[in-house]
């Protein structure tokens, strides 16, 4: 009989590992860009959030899929702004949705 921890790692799918890599990559990118404007509490919450999101995604697969979809839409919305907040009044998708 295998120990429970060994079975846990064997049950991880390719999607689980891809999700973990995406969350870690996003976390590193956000940390690199925004850690200077965060105070100590924000940094602690952010550091705890990354592994917590991975764990939630591994135990609740629907949440992992939702997080990926929300991330894609968030990045698409950021791309629509093109660095100019005034585009919210000009771009159709930003103005009406």
Backbone as CSV, one residue per row, in Angstrom:
resi,resn,N_x,N_y,N_z,CA_x,CA_y,CA_z,C_x,C_y,C_z
1,UNK,0.839,-1.184,0.000,0.000,0.000,0.000,0.882,1.245,0.000
2,UNK,0.556,2.190,-0.869,1.336,3.410,-0.991,0.931,4.411,0.072
3,UNK,1.890,5.206,0.549,1.512,6.259,1.497,0.614,7.284,0.821
4,UNK,-0.257,7.957,1.593,-1.202,8.915,0.990,-0.521,10.039,0.216
5,UNK,0.614,10.524,0.688,1.289,11.626,-0.011,1.746,11.187,-1.396
6,UNK,2.204,9.940,-1.510,2.659,9.439,-2.810,1.486,9.375,-3.788
7,UNK,0.321,8.916,-3.317,-0.867,8.856,-4.164,-1.305,10.255,-4.599
8,UNK,-1.168,11.233,-3.717,-1.556,12.603,-4.053,-0.794,13.082,-5.274
9,UNK,0.520,12.896,-5.309,1.322,13.380,-6.435,1.042,12.585,-7.698
10,UNK,0.684,11.315,-7.572,0.366,10.517,-8.757,-0.978,10.909,-9.367
11,UNK,-1.860,11.485,-8.568,-3.177,11.860,-9.063,-3.175,13.188,-9.823
12,UNK,-2.108,13.933,-9.788,-2.045,15.218,-10.497,-1.996,14.969,-11.994
13,UNK,-2.853,15.659,-12.723,-2.936,15.510,-14.173,-2.064,16.569,-14.853
14,UNK,-1.976,16.471,-16.166,-1.223,17.473,-16.932,-1.869,18.848,-16.783
15,UNK,-3.207,18.880,-16.717,-3.885,20.159,-16.510,-3.511,20.760,-15.164
16,UNK,-3.418,19.931,-14.119,-3.033,20.426,-12.793,-1.661,21.090,-12.837
17,UNK,-0.722,20.451,-13.477,0.639,21.001,-13.539,0.688,22.240,-14.420
18,UNK,-0.064,22.237,-15.505,-0.118,23.422,-16.363,-0.733,24.594,-15.611
19,UNK,-1.799,24.334,-14.865,-2.432,25.367,-14.054,-1.451,25.923,-13.035
20,UNK,-0.707,25.034,-12.371,0.263,25.485,-11.370,1.346,26.353,-12.007
21,UNK,1.830,25.969,-13.174,2.860,26.753,-13.856,2.306,28.113,-14.282
22,UNK,1.075,28.145,-14.783,0.461,29.425,-15.176,0.290,30.347,-13.973
23,UNK,-0.173,29.810,-12.855,-0.354,30.633,-11.658,0.993,31.136,-11.147
24,UNK,1.995,30.252,-11.120,3.328,30.682,-10.679,3.917,31.735,-11.615
25,UNK,3.776,31.530,-12.920,4.315,32.504,-13.874,3.610,33.846,-13.731
26,UNK,2.286,33.814,-13.601,1.546,35.053,-13.388,1.927,35.719,-12.083
27,UNK,2.113,34.922,-11.043,2.516,35.468,-9.753,3.885,36.123,-9.800
28,UNK,4.820,35.464,-10.464,6.169,36.036,-10.590,6.125,37.325,-11.410
29,UNK,5.357,37.325,-12.496,5.260,38.526,-13.334,4.635,39.690,-12.561
30,UNK,3.571,39.417,-11.816,2.944,40.481,-11.039,3.850,40.960,-9.916
31,UNK,4.544,40.037,-9.271,5.467,40.420,-8.200,6.566,41.319,-8.746
32,UNK,7.126,40.927,-9.888,8.217,41.692,-10.491,7.751,43.101,-10.837
33,UNK,6.508,43.212,-11.298,6.014,44.516,-11.735,5.461,45.376,-10.602
34,UNK,4.832,44.768,-9.598,4.070,45.541,-8.627,4.565,45.478,-7.186
35,UNK,5.602,44.716,-6.875,5.974,44.559,-5.467,6.428,45.879,-4.835
36,UNK,6.873,46.814,-5.631,7.319,48.095,-5.103,6.197,48.968,-4.554
37,UNK,4.986,48.754,-5.029,3.860,49.567,-4.551,3.052,48.853,-3.471
38,UNK,3.483,47.663,-3.064,2.788,46.923,-2.023,3.475,47.145,-0.690
39,UNK,2.668,47.232,0.382,3.277,47.271,1.709,3.481,45.823,2.177
40,UNK,3.961,45.667,3.383,4.275,44.337,3.892,3.080,43.403,3.948
41,UNK,1.926,43.938,4.340,0.721,43.114,4.392,0.307,42.652,3.003
42,UNK,0.337,43.549,2.044,-0.015,43.180,0.671,0.925,42.097,0.148
43,UNK,2.205,42.248,0.423,3.178,41.260,-0.038,2.932,39.899,0.598
44,UNK,2.646,39.886,1.904,2.377,38.618,2.591,1.126,37.949,2.035
45,UNK,0.074,38.726,1.811,-1.163,38.177,1.256,-0.908,37.632,-0.145
46,UNK,-0.160,38.361,-0.953,0.127,37.922,-2.316,0.941,36.630,-2.322
47,UNK,1.951,36.557,-1.466,2.790,35.358,-1.399,1.971,34.152,-0.946
48,UNK,1.026,34.352,-0.033,0.174,33.253,0.423,-0.888,32.892,-0.612
49,UNK,-1.298,33.871,-1.408,-2.361,33.650,-2.383,-1.949,32.687,-3.493
50,UNK,-0.731,32.781,-3.962,-0.299,31.961,-5.102,-0.394,30.465,-4.781
51,UNK,0.235,29.966,-3.710,0.076,28.532,-3.427,-1.354,28.157,-3.030
52,UNK,-2.086,29.088,-2.409,-3.476,28.796,-2.051,-4.328,28.603,-3.301
53,UNK,-4.120,29.436,-4.318,-4.876,29.290,-5.558,-4.528,27.974,-6.249
54,UNK,-3.266,27.603,-6.234,-2.871,26.325,-6.831,-3.541,25.175,-6.090
55,UNK,-3.518,25.216,-4.764,-4.140,24.147,-3.979,-5.642,24.081,-4.226
56,UNK,-6.307,25.235,-4.242,-7.744,25.242,-4.528,-8.037,24.687,-5.918
57,UNK,-7.208,25.053,-6.886,-7.402,24.549,-8.241,-7.186,23.059,-8.349
58,UNK,-6.267,22.529,-7.560,-6.016,21.090,-7.588,-7.146,20.306,-6.932
59,UNK,-7.731,20.842,-5.876,-8.785,20.113,-5.187,-10.169,20.417,-5.737
60,UNK,-10.290,21.520,-6.449,-11.582,21.907,-7.006,-11.325,22.288,-8.462
61,UNK,-11.403,21.305,-9.335,-11.012,21.482,-10.736,-11.845,22.539,-11.455
62,UNK,-13.116,22.659,-11.093,-13.952,23.675,-11.740,-13.426,25.073,-11.447
63,UNK,-12.904,25.287,-10.245,-12.333,26.587,-9.907,-11.075,26.862,-10.730
64,UNK,-10.288,25.838,-10.988,-9.087,26.013,-11.809,-9.467,26.445,-13.220
65,UNK,-10.469,25.793,-13.790,-10.911,26.177,-15.138,-11.468,27.601,-15.137
66,UNK,-12.245,27.937,-14.110,-12.783,29.288,-14.005,-11.661,30.315,-13.883
67,UNK,-10.646,30.019,-13.080,-9.525,30.947,-12.906,-8.790,31.173,-14.223
68,UNK,-8.634,30.132,-15.015,-7.965,30.275,-16.317,-8.800,31.156,-17.244
69,UNK,-10.099,30.924,-17.296,-10.976,31.721,-18.163,-10.987,33.181,-17.719
70,UNK,-11.118,33.423,-16.426,-11.120,34.793,-15.911,-9.781,35.473,-16.201
71,UNK,-8.684,34.745,-16.063,-7.363,35.300,-16.367,-7.235,35.698,-17.823
72,UNK,-7.737,34.870,-18.712,-7.678,35.185,-20.146,-8.496,36.444,-20.448
73,UNK,-9.704,36.527,-19.890,-10.530,37.718,-20.123,-9.907,38.970,-19.511
74,UNK,-9.296,38.833,-18.347,-8.650,39.986,-17.715,-7.478,40.478,-18.560
75,UNK,-6.667,39.558,-19.061,-5.547,39.963,-19.914,-6.038,40.582,-21.219
76,UNK,-7.136,40.063,-21.763,-7.707,40.656,-22.981,-8.202,42.075,-22.708
77,UNK,-8.833,42.295,-21.571,-9.307,43.640,-21.235,-8.146,44.599,-21.041
78,UNK,-7.094,44.133,-20.389,-5.905,44.970,-20.201,-5.302,45.337,-21.554
79,UNK,-5.278,44.370,-22.463,-4.729,44.634,-23.793,-5.580,45.660,-24.548
80,UNK,-6.891,45.644,-24.323,-7.763,46.612,-24.999,-7.486,48.049,-24.561
81,UNK,-7.040,48.239,-23.343,-6.741,49.587,-22.861,-5.516,50.186,-23.549
82,UNK,-4.553,49.358,-23.936,-3.324,49.816,-24.603,-2.617,50.922,-23.819
83,UNK,-2.679,50.847,-22.506,-1.979,51.810,-21.669,-2.660,53.152,-21.515
84,UNK,-3.865,53.286,-22.038,-4.583,54.564,-21.974,-5.962,54.336,-21.372
85,UNK,-6.182,54.851,-20.180,-7.458,54.663,-19.491,-8.592,55.346,-20.242
86,UNK,-8.304,56.387,-20.998,-9.335,57.096,-21.759,-9.964,56.220,-22.843
87,UNK,-9.295,55.123,-23.197,-9.862,54.211,-24.199,-11.142,53.558,-23.711
88,UNK,-11.415,53.643,-22.408,-12.651,53.070,-21.880,-13.872,53.754,-22.472
89,UNK,-13.711,54.980,-22.931,-14.817,55.706,-23.563,-14.848,55.527,-25.079
90,UNK,-13.802,54.948,-25.654,-13.701,54.831,-27.104,-13.864,53.393,-27.603
91,UNK,-13.272,52.450,-26.919,-13.315,51.060,-27.375,-14.674,50.436,-27.042
92,UNK,-15.294,49.804,-28.023,-16.624,49.240,-27.853,-16.680,48.254,-26.696
93,UNK,-15.771,47.297,-26.654,-15.814,46.245,-25.638,-15.600,46.811,-24.241
94,UNK,-14.804,47.849,-24.119,-14.591,48.454,-22.813,-15.777,49.320,-22.401
95,UNK,-16.385,49.967,-23.358,-17.464,50.906,-23.042,-18.781,50.206,-22.720
96,UNK,-19.113,49.175,-23.462,-20.421,48.555,-23.325,-20.429,47.256,-22.543
97,UNK,-19.302,46.667,-22.336,-19.282,45.418,-21.560,-18.548,45.633,-20.262
